């Protein structure tokens, strides 16, 4: 089985497609064309053609199930939700450029600890895909999803299904490369990609909160200098969500008091991720209403 699908996914937006007329999964090829149409509608530079590839039907593949796993809210929820089905936890080390060497080592060690705890296998990958894509497109808007797909497609002989945890709800569909309408398009006849659980982070945290082991190992910080800095927008937003749900995680610093709406308002004004903050505000209003009632 060739890795042409993996190379196409990684290079679809760079214009540097493999110079070959090789055989490619018919289902993947059709999906890639649809993904190109979506990216073009978003204004992405997609001046490529897939006409030189020969569509074929893949008849043999793997039998394992995996999910991409970063210790974050989304991927932890996907793991817990599909705990009886998932075999492997895939983490691509150098997709997160800001991680210090110390945090990177701790993250890898913690993922191995999680895998052992739940009886799974940690698959730690390294790839130069991000360094190549960053020269052409915005990583989060166009690069992240195809890069994840490329990593999994390189292991089509191992996996029959791979979960990519959703970052947003269906009500907050943004122009993001990991997208409910795009992730499934990378599938072949033998490997299915699932954009998993587009529900609110509060709902996900509520489920994670039932598992103390998972709750205390959450990692959401994008600053990269600490496991969780407990100061950045994403850390504070997550801490407030936990506080609203009455949860405590040792992965963070001291939780803000429920009544400290000033923090919520100030951070909300600073962020471009307003829809997720709105979930916290809705929950706050509901709690305050319940307390008054």
C-alpha positions as semicolon CSV with decimal commas, in nm:
position;residue;x (nm);y (nm);z (nm)
1;X;0,000;0,000;0,000
2;X;0,150;0,336;-0,106
3;X;0,155;0,649;0,106
4;X;0,039;0,875;-0,177
5;X;-0,277;0,971;0,014
6;X;-0,063;1,085;0,307
7;X;0,162;1,293;0,080
8;X;-0,134;1,448;-0,102
9;X;-0,307;1,550;0,222
10;X;0,016;1,706;0,351
11;X;0,084;1,901;0,031
12;X;-0,262;1,982;-0,106
13;X;-0,233;2,346;-0,001
14;X;0,135;2,393;-0,081
15;X;0,107;2,312;-0,451
16;X;0,391;2,061;-0,417
17;X;0,199;1,743;-0,492
18;X;0,389;1,420;-0,561
19;X;0,509;1,412;-0,923
20;X;0,364;1,078;-1,012
21;X;0,067;0,921;-1,185
22;X;0,031;0,657;-0,916
23;X;-0,282;0,490;-0,784
24;X;-0,477;0,665;-0,511
25;X;-0,784;0,561;-0,314
26;X;-1,091;0,661;-0,517
27;X;-1,281;0,764;-0,205
28;X;-0,988;0,974;-0,080
29;X;-0,944;1,136;-0,421
30;X;-1,309;1,241;-0,436
31;X;-1,290;1,370;-0,080
32;X;-0,973;1,568;-0,150
33;X;-1,144;1,739;-0,443
34;X;-1,434;1,837;-0,217
35;X;-1,191;1,962;0,048
36;X;-1,019;2,175;-0,217
37;X;-1,353;2,328;-0,312
38;X;-1,419;2,421;0,052
39;X;-1,071;2,569;0,099
40;X;-1,104;2,769;-0,222
41;X;-1,437;2,908;-0,101
42;X;-1,249;3,028;0,208
43;X;-0,988;3,203;-0,008
44;X;-0,705;2,953;0,033
45;X;-0,432;2,932;-0,235
46;X;-0,529;2,600;-0,396
47;X;-0,388;2,608;-0,749
48;X;-0,347;2,231;-0,783
49;X;-0,497;1,949;-0,987
50;X;-0,554;1,587;-0,888
51;X;-0,622;1,474;-1,243
52;X;-0,293;1,284;-1,283
53;X;-0,372;1,028;-1,014
54;X;-0,544;0,699;-1,091
55;X;-0,841;0,616;-0,862
56;X;-0,847;0,265;-0,720
57;X;-1,050;0,093;-0,449
58;X;-0,851;-0,001;-0,140
59;X;-0,963;-0,346;-0,026
60;X;-0,729;-0,421;0,265
61;X;-0,642;-0,208;0,565
62;X;-0,585;-0,215;0,937
63;X;-0,812;-0,317;1,222
64;X;-0,714;-0,079;1,503
65;X;-0,886;0,241;1,619
66;X;-0,695;0,552;1,724
67;X;-0,753;0,908;1,831
68;X;-0,523;1,207;1,817
69;X;-0,449;1,293;2,178
70;X;-0,294;1,604;2,334
71;X;-0,424;1,583;2,696
72;X;-0,666;1,867;2,613
73;X;-1,037;1,887;2,691
74;X;-1,148;1,778;2,345
75;X;-0,918;1,477;2,305
76;X;-0,964;1,361;2,666
77;X;-1,341;1,366;2,613
78;X;-1,308;1,167;2,290
79;X;-1,091;0,909;2,468
80;X;-1,336;0,871;2,756
81;X;-1,638;0,856;2,525
82;X;-1,483;0,582;2,309
83;X;-1,274;0,417;2,579
84;X;-1,383;0,064;2,485
85;X;-1,310;0,114;2,116
86;X;-0,985;0,311;2,100
87;X;-0,656;0,119;2,086
88;X;-0,395;0,391;2,028
89;X;-0,338;0,751;2,137
90;X;-0,148;0,945;1,869
91;X;0,051;1,256;1,964
92;X;0,259;1,447;1,707
93;X;0,534;1,617;1,909
94;X;0,636;1,896;1,676
95;X;0,288;2,012;1,581
96;X;0,301;2,231;1,894
97;X;0,590;2,468;1,826
98;X;0,573;2,669;2,147
99;X;0,636;2,379;2,383
100;X;0,960;2,413;2,579
101;X;1,176;2,101;2,592
102;X;1,073;2,049;2,955
103;X;0,699;2,073;2,882
104;X;0,739;1,857;2,571
105;X;0,908;1,584;2,773
106;X;0,645;1,609;3,048
107;X;0,363;1,599;2,791
108;X;0,500;1,285;2,624
109;X;0,556;1,118;2,962
110;X;0,202;1,206;3,073
111;X;0,049;1,073;2,751
112;X;0,234;0,746;2,809
113;X;0,099;0,746;3,167
114;X;-0,256;0,801;3,039
115;X;-0,219;0,524;2,782
116;X;-0,095;0,282;3,046
117;X;-0,373;0,378;3,289
118;X;-0,646;0,306;3,033
119;X;-0,479;0,005;2,873
120;X;-0,399;0,183;2,545
121;X;-0,082;0,229;2,339
122;X;0,083;0,570;2,313
123;X;0,203;0,642;1,958
124;X;0,446;0,936;1,963
125;X;0,508;1,074;1,616
126;X;0,747;1,333;1,475
127;X;0,677;1,502;1,143
128;X;0,807;1,794;0,940
129;X;0,462;1,862;0,794
130;X;0,398;2,174;1,004
131;X;0,731;2,334;0,919
132;X;0,648;2,290;0,549
133;X;0,285;2,401;0,570
134;X;0,367;2,709;0,779
135;X;0,553;2,854;0,480
136;X;0,234;2,854;0,272
137;X;-0,080;2,873;0,488
138;X;-0,213;2,958;0,831
139;X;-0,171;2,645;1,043
140;X;-0,499;2,664;1,232
141;X;-0,717;2,781;0,945
142;X;-0,579;2,552;0,674
143;X;-0,294;2,329;0,790
144;X;-0,386;2,146;1,109
145;X;-0,658;1,914;0,977
146;X;-0,477;1,793;0,663
147;X;-0,161;1,743;0,869
148;X;-0,341;1,516;1,116
149;X;-0,496;1,324;0,828
150;X;-0,156;1,286;0,662
151;X;-0,005;1,131;0,975
152;X;-0,288;0,879;1,007
153;X;-0,299;0,798;0,634
154;X;0,065;0,694;0,653
155;X;-0,059;0,416;0,884
156;X;-0,359;0,305;0,679
157;X;-0,231;-0,051;0,703
158;X;-0,278;-0,032;1,083
159;X;-0,595;0,170;1,140
160;X;-0,955;0,129;1,027
161;X;-1,081;0,436;1,215
162;X;-0,921;0,752;1,353
163;X;-1,098;1,008;1,573
164;X;-1,017;1,378;1,543
165;X;-1,168;1,556;1,842
166;X;-1,394;1,850;1,755
167;X;-1,295;2,191;1,889
168;X;-1,631;2,364;1,845
169;X;-2,001;2,291;1,849
170;X;-2,211;2,269;1,535
171;X;-2,351;2,612;1,628
172;X;-1,999;2,762;1,620
173;X;-1,862;2,621;1,296
174;X;-1,562;2,836;1,207
175;X;-1,326;2,838;0,911
176;X;-1,087;2,592;1,067
177;X;-0,886;2,318;0,897
178;X;-1,014;2,053;1,138
179;X;-1,380;2,088;1,048
180;X;-1,688;1,862;1,063
181;X;-1,733;1,895;0,687
182;X;-1,365;1,837;0,600
183;X;-1,217;1,577;0,838
184;X;-1,432;1,289;0,703
185;X;-1,325;1,374;0,347
186;X;-0,974;1,235;0,407
187;X;-1,119;0,883;0,448
188;X;-1,031;0,591;0,221
189;X;-1,226;0,273;0,162
190;X;-1,050;0,112;0,460
191;X;-0,973;0,407;0,692
192;X;-1,251;0,625;0,830
193;X;-1,192;0,967;0,984
194;X;-1,443;1,083;1,246
195;X;-1,478;1,448;1,352
196;X;-1,586;1,362;1,703
197;X;-1,831;1,522;1,945
198;X;-1,900;1,882;1,837
199;X;-2,050;1,974;2,176
200;X;-1,964;2,251;2,422
201;X;-1,648;2,240;2,630
202;X;-1,863;2,267;2,940
203;X;-2,040;1,946;2,845
204;X;-1,706;1,779;2,783
205;X;-1,561;1,901;3,113
206;X;-1,871;1,776;3,294
207;X;-1,795;1,425;3,166
208;X;-1,420;1,450;3,229
209;X;-1,501;1,567;3,582
210;X;-1,637;1,221;3,657
211;X;-1,284;1,083;3,609
212;X;-1,043;1,234;3,864
213;X;-0,740;1,082;3,693
214;X;-0,821;1,257;3,365
215;X;-0,931;1,580;3,535
216;X;-0,596;1,620;3,711
217;X;-0,393;1,568;3,393
218;X;-0,571;1,816;3,163
219;X;-0,333;2,031;2,955
220;X;-0,482;2,326;2,769
221;X;-0,213;2,598;2,778
222;X;-0,083;2,731;2,447
223;X;0,199;2,942;2,594
224;X;0,430;2,640;2,609
225;X;0,650;2,742;2,903
226;X;0,453;2,546;3,163
227;X;0,219;2,247;3,161
228;X;-0,060;2,497;3,237
229;X;0,036;2,857;3,312
230;X;-0,307;2,928;3,473
231;X;-0,282;3,286;3,338
232;X;-0,337;3,280;2,960
233;X;-0,681;3,322;2,803
234;X;-0,731;2,950;2,746
235;X;-0,615;2,848;3,094
236;X;-0,836;3,108;3,265
237;X;-1,133;3,019;3,044
238;X;-1,093;2,651;3,133
239;X;-1,047;2,727;3,503
240;X;-1,366;2,932;3,506
241;X;-1,551;2,649;3,333
242;X;-1,426;2,406;3,596
243;X;-1,526;2,646;3,874
244;X;-1,875;2,684;3,726
245;X;-1,911;2,307;3,726
246;X;-1,787;2,279;4,084
247;X;-1,475;2,091;3,976
248;X;-1,116;2,121;4,097
249;X;-0,813;2,011;3,894
250;X;-0,460;1,991;4,032
251;X;-0,335;2,062;3,678
252;X;-0,413;2,432;3,735
253;X;-0,343;2,697;3,996
254;X;-0,601;2,836;4,236
255;X;-0,946;2,845;4,081
256;X;-1,110;3,190;4,047
257;X;-1,414;3,253;4,270
258;X;-1,750;3,203;4,105
259;X;-1,850;3,563;4,168
260;X;-1,541;3,708;3,998
261;X;-1,725;3,817;3,685
262;X;-1,460;4,087;3,629
263;X;-1,209;3,824;3,520
264;X;-1,464;3,667;3,289
265;X;-1,556;4,001;3,130
266;X;-1,198;4,125;3,093
267;X;-1,071;3,806;2,937
268;X;-1,374;3,780;2,710
269;X;-1,304;4,129;2,579
270;X;-0,944;4,032;2,498
271;X;-1,018;3,713;2,310
272;X;-1,126;3,634;1,957
273;X;-1,274;3,308;2,086
274;X;-1,590;3,480;2,205
275;X;-1,835;3,194;2,132
276;X;-1,658;2,966;2,381
277;X;-1,654;3,240;2,644
278;X;-2,025;3,284;2,582
279;X;-2,078;2,927;2,705
280;X;-1,927;3,030;3,040
281;X;-2,144;3,340;3,057
282;X;-2,459;3,137;2,983
283;X;-2,364;2,890;3,257
284;X;-2,293;3,175;3,500
285;X;-2,631;3,335;3,435
286;X;-2,805;3,001;3,481
287;X;-2,628;2,940;3,812
288;X;-2,702;3,290;3,942
289;X;-3,066;3,252;3,842
290;X;-3,084;2,918;4,022
291;X;-2,926;3,069;4,335
292;X;-3,175;3,357;4,336
293;X;-3,465;3,119;4,280
